[in-house]
Amino acid sequence: MVREEVVNKAGRAKEASRLMGSLSSFAKDQALRYMAEELVNRAEYIIEANKIDMAKGRERGLKGSLLDRLLLTEARIGEMADGLKAIADLPDPVGEITSMWKRPNGIQIGKMRVPIGVIGIIYEARPNVTVDAAGLCLKTGNAVLLRGGSEAIHSNQAIAKIISEAAVKAGIPEGAIQLIETTDREAVNIMLKLNEYIDILIPRGGAGLIQTVVKNATVPVIETGVGNCHVYVDDEADLKMAKEIVINAKTQRPGVCNAMETLLVNKKAAGVFLPDVLNTLKDEYGVEIRGCQATKELVEWVKEADDEDYYTEFLDLIMAVRVVEDMDEAMNHIYKYGTKHSEAIITTDYNKARRFQQDIDAAAVYVNASTRFTDGFQFGFGAEIGISTQKLHARGPMGLEELTTIKYIINGEGQIRK
């Protein structure tokens, strides 16, 4: 029964993908705007479905950060609709000739952006992913097969119904947006090996989900990584700026992958900076602090951190802290514990800033800004399909270009190879 649903929907997506690549930019953009309009018009229907998921989530004891990811409000639905409209306003990458050159024999060779085909998205408790993924895939001429987590099933069903029906009414091939509605985990196992229908898989969620997909899939995978993100406050930092950035990076939305998990502070700045910022984080934002011995000597109420804390993506109002000797020790810490997602330095020293950006191996490296900006919308992509921490094909927030591949186009005048 489970296999029948997955294979049937994957097959329909494959058939739709044959037509998607030839759609005009105008047709795709009109569909995206109509989908956005329908989301807003039917917000109440979505919110009612979301209430069921929220109630079940509380019954299951989901922690606050996960419930925050799951929650849908009129404002959040409006933001999802705005994301679709922003995608519609972006240039269409499909058909773009990225380069063209002429060989000595007169043949012209070019590289053209084309859709990947069928993209499978496996994700957890973030129903906004349903909209972002569908919108980005539609704009790039791809069909999409969505498999969200059981905790968001009612929300995803409501959203997928609205946007898929709107897309078809706007002229998009039926089957281009498919949601796997069974909550049986076997559905994921089946998707992982559907090479006949699915061209690429993108997992979005915790480390467990991502590693399950990476280790078991025969379909190619773009790995969206865990975000164990760091902010390093240098001895030459503007401490007022540093405090604002640290508070924002940790508390603005702690349950997301680009939130700061570990604060590293140069020992020359620690005595002034840490008591101020840590007391503010605890008293005003309820953040639990786990620190090294040097941190505890400066702020006595801090809990002692162990090695595991520095490896952990908390996704909660919990933060690890370490006092370091200098920038080299901070970079060594990031190299050991980081997940190559987003890292930041706060400094007024130009040379340190440039060296940090050059030497840190991560998808996004910041100078004097919050890690919370690692996001497709914030980068001007309209939305994102995920944040890739791998190095093949796509890295960082994945927007439209990352959902295309290339083909070579060759123009001749009767040339033959001798």
C-alpha positions in Angstrom: 0.0 0.0 0.0 2.8 2.4 1.0 4.9 1.5 -2.0 2.0 1.8 -4.3 1.4 5.4 -3.2 5.0 6.4 -3.4 5.7 4.8 -6.8 2.4 6.1 -8.3 3.1 9.7 -7.2 6.8 9.5 -8.3 5.6 8.2 -11.6 3.2 11.1 -12.1 5.9 13.6 -11.1 8.2 12.0 -13.7 5.6 12.4 -16.4 5.0 16.0 -15.4 8.7 16.8 -15.5 8.8 16.0 -19.2 6.5 19.1 -19.7 7.9 21.3 -17.0 11.1 22.2 -18.8 9.3 23.8 -21.7 7.0 26.0 -19.7 7.5 29.8 -20.3 8.7 32.0 -17.6 5.4 33.9 -17.8 3.4 30.7 -17.2 5.5 29.7 -14.2 5.4 33.2 -12.7 1.6 33.5 -13.1 1.2 30.1 -11.4 3.4 31.2 -8.5 1.4 34.4 -7.9 -1.8 32.5 -8.0 -0.5 29.9 -5.5 0.5 32.8 -3.2 -3.0 34.4 -3.6 -4.7 31.1 -2.7 -2.5 30.5 0.4 -3.6 33.9 1.8 -7.3 33.4 0.8 -7.4 30.0 2.5 -5.2 30.8 5.5 -8.0 29.9 7.9 -8.2 26.4 6.4 -4.5 25.9 6.8 -4.5 27.2 10.4 -7.3 24.8 11.4 -5.2 21.9 10.0 -2.2 23.2 11.8 -4.0 23.3 15.1 -4.5 19.6 14.9 -0.7 19.1 14.4 0.1 21.5 17.2 -2.2 19.7 19.7 -0.8 16.3 18.7 2.7 17.8 19.1 2.0 19.0 22.6 0.6 15.5 23.4 3.8 13.9 22.1 5.9 16.3 24.2 7.7 18.1 21.3 10.0 20.7 22.7 9.3 24.3 22.3 11.7 24.9 19.5 10.1 22.2 17.4 6.6 23.5 18.2 7.8 26.9 17.0 8.9 25.5 13.7 5.6 23.7 13.3 3.3 26.7 14.2 1.5 28.5 11.4 -0.1 31.9 11.9 -1.7 34.3 9.4 1.6 36.3 9.5 3.7 33.2 8.7 1.3 32.1 5.9 1.6 35.6 4.5 5.4 35.3 4.6 5.1 32.0 2.7 3.0 33.7 0.1 5.5 36.6 -0.1 8.2 34.0 -0.7 6.3 32.7 -3.7 5.8 36.2 -5.1 9.5 36.9 -4.6 10.4 33.8 -6.5 8.1 34.9 -9.3 9.9 38.2 -9.5 13.3 36.6 -9.9 15.0 35.9 -13.3 14.2 32.5 -14.7 17.5 30.5 -14.9 16.1 27.9 -17.2 17.4 28.3 -20.7 20.2 30.7 -19.7 23.4 30.3 -21.7 26.1 30.6 -19.1 29.0 30.5 -21.6 29.6 30.0 -25.3 32.9 29.5 -27.2 34.0 28.7 -30.7 36.4 25.9 -31.6 39.0 26.2 -34.4 36.8 24.0 -36.7 34.0 26.5 -36.5 31.8 24.5 -34.1 30.2 26.7 -31.4 29.7 25.1 -27.9 27.6 26.5 -25.2 26.4 25.6 -21.7 22.7 26.0 -21.0 20.9 25.8 -17.7 18.1 23.1 -17.6 15.9 21.6 -15.0 17.2 18.6 -13.0 13.9 16.7 -13.4 12.2 15.2 -10.3 13.4 16.4 -7.0 12.5 14.5 -3.8 12.4 16.6 -0.6 12.4 14.7 2.8 11.8 17.1 5.7 10.6 17.4 9.3 8.4 19.7 11.3 8.5 22.8 9.1 5.4 23.1 6.9 6.8 26.2 5.2 9.2 23.9 3.4 6.2 22.6 1.5 5.7 26.0 0.0 9.3 26.9 -0.5 10.2 23.6 -2.2 7.2 23.6 -4.5 7.8 27.2 -5.5 11.5 26.9 -6.2 11.0 23.6 -8.1 8.2 25.1 -10.2 10.2 28.1 -11.1 13.1 26.0 -12.2 11.0 23.6 -14.3 11.3 20.7 -11.9 8.6 18.4 -10.6 8.7 17.9 -6.8 7.9 14.9 -4.6 7.4 16.0 -1.0 7.6 13.9 2.1 7.2 15.9 5.3 7.3 14.6 8.9 4.3 13.0 10.6 4.2 15.9 13.1 3.2 18.3 10.3 1.0 15.9 8.2 -2.3 17.8 8.5 -0.6 21.2 7.8 1.3 19.8 4.8 -1.8 18.1 3.4 -3.7 21.4 3.6 -0.9 23.4 2.0 -0.1 20.9 -0.7 -3.8 20.7 -1.7 -4.1 24.4 -2.1 -0.9 25.1 -4.0 -1.1 22.0 -6.2 -4.7 22.8 -7.2 -3.8 26.4 -7.8 -0.8 25.4 -10.0 -2.9 23.1 -12.1 -5.6 25.8 -12.6 -2.8 28.2 -13.7 -1.7 25.8 -16.4 1.1 23.8 -14.6 1.1 20.0 -15.6 -0.9 17.9 -13.1 1.5 15.9 -10.9 4.2 18.5 -10.8 3.6 19.0 -7.1 3.1 15.8 -5.2 2.9 15.1 -1.4 3.4 11.7 0.0 0.6 11.6 2.5 1.3 8.3 4.4 3.2 8.8 7.7 4.7 5.3 7.5 8.5 5.6 7.6 8.7 3.0 4.9 7.8 5.7 2.4 11.2 7.3 3.0 13.0 4.0 2.5 11.2 3.6 -0.9 12.0 7.1 -2.0 15.7 6.5 -1.3 16.0 3.9 -4.0 13.6 5.2 -6.7 16.3 6.0 -9.2 13.9 5.3 -12.0 11.8 8.3 -11.1 13.7 10.6 -8.8 16.7 12.5 -10.0 17.9 14.0 -6.7 17.0 13.9 -3.0 17.3 16.7 -0.6 16.9 15.9 3.1 16.0 18.8 5.5 15.9 18.2 9.2 18.0 16.9 12.1 21.3 15.0 11.9 19.5 11.6 12.3 17.3 12.2 9.2 20.1 13.6 7.1 22.5 10.7 7.9 19.8 8.1 7.2 19.2 9.5 3.8 22.9 9.9 3.0 23.9 6.4 4.1 20.9 4.5 2.5 20.0 6.3 -0.7 20.9 5.1 -4.1 19.4 8.2 -5.6 22.0 11.1 -5.6 21.7 13.3 -2.4 22.4 16.9 -1.7 23.3 16.9 1.9 21.8 19.8 3.9 23.9 19.8 7.1 23.4 20.3 10.8 24.2 23.8 11.9 26.6 23.9 14.8 27.4 27.6 14.3 29.9 29.7 16.1 30.5 33.4 16.8 34.0 34.4 17.7 34.4 37.7 19.6 37.9 39.0 19.0 40.0 41.1 21.3 39.7 43.9 18.8 35.9 43.7 18.6 33.4 46.5 19.1 31.8 44.9 22.2 28.5 46.8 21.8 28.2 45.4 18.3 29.3 42.0 19.5 26.7 41.9 22.2 23.9 42.7 19.8 25.1 40.1 17.3 25.5 37.4 19.8 22.0 38.0 21.3 20.4 38.0 17.8 22.3 34.9 16.6 21.2 32.9 19.7 17.7 34.2 20.5 16.1 35.6 17.4 14.9 32.1 16.5 16.9 29.4 18.4 15.3 26.4 16.7 16.8 26.9 13.3 20.1 25.7 11.8 21.7 29.1 11.4 21.3 30.0 15.1 24.6 30.3 17.1 25.3 27.3 19.3 28.7 28.2 20.6 30.2 31.5 21.6 34.0 31.8 21.5 35.6 34.9 23.2 39.2 36.1 23.1 40.6 36.0 26.7 41.5 39.7 26.4 37.9 40.6 25.9 36.3 38.0 28.1 36.6 39.8 31.4 34.5 42.7 30.2 32.3 41.0 27.6 31.2 37.7 29.1 29.6 38.9 32.4 27.6 41.5 30.5 26.3 39.4 27.6 25.8 36.1 29.6 23.8 37.8 32.3 21.6 39.5 29.7 21.1 36.2 27.8 20.0 34.5 31.1 17.9 37.2 32.7 16.2 38.7 29.6 16.0 35.7 27.2 16.1 32.6 29.5 19.2 31.1 27.8 21.0 28.3 29.6 24.8 28.7 29.5 27.3 25.9 29.5 30.9 27.2 29.7 34.5 26.2 30.1 36.4 26.7 33.4 37.6 30.2 32.4 34.0 31.2 31.7 32.8 29.8 35.1 35.5 31.9 36.8 34.1 35.0 35.3 30.4 34.1 35.7 29.9 31.7 38.6 26.3 30.6 37.8 27.3 29.1 34.4 27.0 25.3 34.1 30.1 23.4 33.3 30.4 22.4 29.6 31.7 19.0 28.5 33.1 18.0 25.2 29.7 16.8 23.9 28.2 20.3 24.5 30.6 21.8 21.9 29.6 19.2 19.3 25.8 19.8 19.9 23.3 21.6 17.7 21.0 22.6 20.6 18.2 24.1 18.5 17.0 25.6 21.8 17.8 28.4 24.3 21.0 26.6 25.3 24.5 27.8 24.5 28.0 26.7 24.9 30.8 29.2 25.7 34.6 28.9 25.5 37.3 31.5 26.3 40.2 31.1 23.8 43.7 32.4 23.6 43.5 34.0 20.2 41.9 33.7 16.8 44.0 30.6 15.9 42.5 28.7 18.9 39.0 29.9 17.9 39.5 28.6 14.3 40.9 25.3 15.6 37.8 24.9 17.8 35.6 25.6 14.8 37.6 23.1 12.7 37.1 20.4 15.4 33.5 21.0 16.4 31.9 22.8 13.5 29.6 21.4 10.8 30.7 23.7 8.0 27.5 25.7 8.1 27.8 29.3 9.3 30.6 30.9 11.3 31.2 34.5 12.3 34.0 36.8 13.6 33.4 40.1 15.3 36.5 42.3 14.9 37.6 45.7 13.8 40.9 44.3 12.5 40.7 44.1 8.7 43.5 41.5 8.4 42.0 39.2 10.9 38.6 39.5 9.2 40.0 38.6 5.8 42.0 35.7 7.2 39.0 34.3 9.1 36.9 34.4 5.9 39.7 32.8 3.9 40.7 30.0 6.3 37.3 28.9 7.8 35.8 26.0 5.9 32.1 26.7 6.0 29.2 27.4 3.6 28.8 30.9 5.0 31.5 33.0 6.8 30.5 36.3 8.3 32.4 39.4 9.5 30.5 41.6 12.0 27.0 40.1 11.3 24.7 37.5 12.7 24.7 34.0 11.4 21.0 34.2 11.2 21.3 35.6 7.7 22.2 32.3 6.2 18.9 32.0 4.5 17.7 32.0 0.9 15.2 34.8 1.4 17.8 36.9 3.2 20.3 36.3 0.4 17.8 37.5 -2.1 16.9 34.1 -3.5 13.2 34.5 -2.8 13.3 31.3 -0.8 15.5 28.3 -0.4 15.3 24.5 -0.8 17.8 24.0 2.0 21.3 25.0 3.1 23.9 22.6 1.7 27.1 22.0 3.7 28.6 19.7 1.1 31.0 20.8 -1.7 29.6 19.2 -4.8 27.2 21.1 -7.1 25.6 23.3 -4.5 26.8 24.9 -1.2 25.1 27.3 1.2 21.5 28.4 0.7 20.2 26.7 -2.4 18.1 28.9 -4.6 17.1 28.7 -8.2 20.5 28.2 -9.9 21.3 25.3 -7.6 18.1 23.5 -8.7 19.3 23.5 -12.3 21.9 21.5 -14.1 23.6 22.2 -17.5 23.6 20.7 -20.9 25.9 21.4 -23.7 24.5 22.8 -26.9 26.6 22.5 -30.0 26.0 24.4 -33.3 27.8 23.4 -36.5 27.7 24.0 -40.3 28.2 20.4 -41.4 31.5 19.7 -39.6 32.5 16.1 -39.3 35.3 14.6 -37.1 38.3 13.3 -39.0 
